[in-house]
Amino acid sequence: MAKDGSTAAADGTTAGSGDIARSLELLWGAGERPSRGPKPGLTLDRIVTAAVAVADAEGLPAVSMRRLSTELGTGTMSLYRYVPGKAELLDLMLDRVLGEPLSAEPDQPAGTQEAPGDWRVAIDAMARTYLDNLRRHPWLLKINQARTVLGPSALRGLELALSALRSMGLRDPELIGVIITVNSFVEGLARTQGDAAEAVAQTGLSDEQFWDSQRPYLERAMLSGAYPMMAGMSEDTFSADFDHFEFGLQRLIAGFEALVQERTAERTAGGTSDPTAEPTPDPTAEPTPDLKADPTPDLKADPTAEPTPDPTADRT
């Protein structure tokens, strides 16, 4: 692998495609600090901060060791004393931005935020904050995160989310499913918005100009009678005033609410409202015999029991 991350295996768009062990060392602070060579004041934190800033402004392809050395005013080789290459740098960048607060107050410093008490508020805040995150860092949508190398910031965000959702009373795989469902919804909507903005930038045509160019053909199609459902839709069907994010998020929360109510009803029918509680014994069930117990009855324990005859006693 080249140091600039230019190989197919580490093309700068796939998380965890570099030296995973080295990425983990750097993420968790176990990597050795360079003892000589780099310009005074250069730190790993400054390198990651600069990389995120370049990616935010110009996209991920603009991030390179050479570009960062220019931004930081140092030699390119100095950067390699801190991070092996672009693939490992991407892991550090992801942990930095994925660890941004997921609380109801996005401006709260990382590591100090607390989980909302109501899981509905938590899901609402998680979705809105993630959407803001993707808008601030649109390059996130270009990354294959199937194998994200988890650092302390990302784990802190996941811990916060799980703490906020625990009151739903769902099983652990279901809690992860809630997070995946919400994140997938947000990513899908953010990608649609991002693609629209990118299309304007690449073509120079606004959305209005693009659709106006198709209007004569679409009007003839609607009048043909071949598309009665679409022809009968209201004029505001595709209005930009309709908030698809708000609509979808509230439907998701309503769906989770139905699931929580279902689980609560199941636990109530089973005699417990605590999903972590031991099952309530059935008073009508037959007692389970203790197979380890001595099957011989202890007659001495019963003062009313008849004594056992002695077969050797004198019968006269």
Beta strands, then each sheet from edge to edge (+ up, - down):
end
